[in-house]
Amino acid sequence: MDDIELLPSEIPVPVRWTSDGRALDLLDQTLLPREERFLRLKTVESVAEAISSLRVRGAPAIGIAAAMGLAMGTLLRIEADPEPPSRSQLVNGFREDADLLRGTRPTAVNLPWALARMERVFKESVSRGSPSEVGDALAREADLIAAEDREMCRRIGEAGVELIPENGAGVLTHCNAGALATGGIGTALAPVYTAHARGYPVRLFADETRPLLQGARLTAWEARRAGVDVTVITDSMAGALMKEGAINLVIVGADRVAANGDVANKIGTYPLAVLAKHHGLPFYVALPRSTFDPEAPDGGRIPIEVRDGIEVRNGIEVEGAFDGRGVPDGVGVWNPAFDVTPAALVTAFVTDGGVLRPPFGPAVASLLGTGPGNTA
């Protein structure tokens, strides 16, 4: 089943090439749901700012944006002067662009994963091709990353729909792991959209997701456009809703998963997993295989981004939504963007390679081809 059958055209692709292939059009997600505005990004610096400021977010979408931005930087460098740049100029410029993008968000593993792919293509093409051939090779690789993510989302939906009862279910999710966060129909929302397309009576509950309200602003916005029955709750209401019996399963996305199955995801995911465990509910994590990090043995090795406390003080800057007086002056704020959920609290991973169940270490290694006897 193609993604177009699952989602209406009103849900835009969050990042895409302009018609001439020399700039990016990026949906500014900080303005949703009040305003739907695309930004025209013409420099690598503007792409880095968009990633840092959450104008584009979600691990897969960040990787796609970074890959396209890196290709764009090289293409513009090639076309900037009448004379083609030298090999050293191409190499130095590419390295500067990659370093800038790499430093934008430390937790989402899709960012360094996508940059590493682009770096491999650059090294191969610059050693034997002309500058224009280098630029074309990078653009093709960025497009391939986006296309692969679209297909991975579809496969996640097909695998995860088997976990949703055909006679109806209440599904709780956290943050936004849908079409706005990926190149396709999403990760956590992919099974929901697939179930909806099959006619299952699914009711989606979206955690508001403090402090920047990605669930209330983004998940609710795209799910409503897709025709899914969606209800927003504040993060602190999840336990009461589970106790009422309205939830049958929890599905969240991930920004990085360690080799042992520990999950780094949007702050608030860990207590949700604890609540699910207490109430006997399955807790699923949906992700493409690119979000697994075999270099991190456990969650303690995953870098956790701590963002400016102004996000807690003022919330996201949407006109009329916050007055900036939520925290008294002079009071400190701790604002980690992610927390780590221990693998023991995860029922299963829903991936483009199928559903992985405990023990997760061997299952993840088998999926990635990094287990004993593999050289990948």
Buried (B, 14 or more C-beta within 10 A) or exposed (E): BEBEEBBEEEBBBBBBBBEEBBBBBBBBBBBBBEEEEBBEBBBBBBBBBBBBBBBBBBBBBBBBBBBBBBBBBBBBBBBEEEEBBEEEBBBEBBEEBBEBBBEBBBBBBBBBBBBEBBBEBBEEBBEEEEBEEBBBBBBEBBBEBBEBBBBBBBBBBBBBBEBBEEEEBBBBBBBBBBBBBBBBBBBBBBBBBBBBBEEBEBBBBBBBBBBBBBBBBBBBBBBBBBEBEBBBBEBEBBBEBBEEEBBBBBBBBBBBBBBBBBBBBBBBBBBBBBBBBEBEBBBBBBBBBBBBBBEBEBBEBBEBBEBEBBBBBBBBBBEEEBEEEEBEEEEEBEBEBBBBBBBEBBBBBBBBBBBBEBEBBEBBBEBBEBBEEEEE
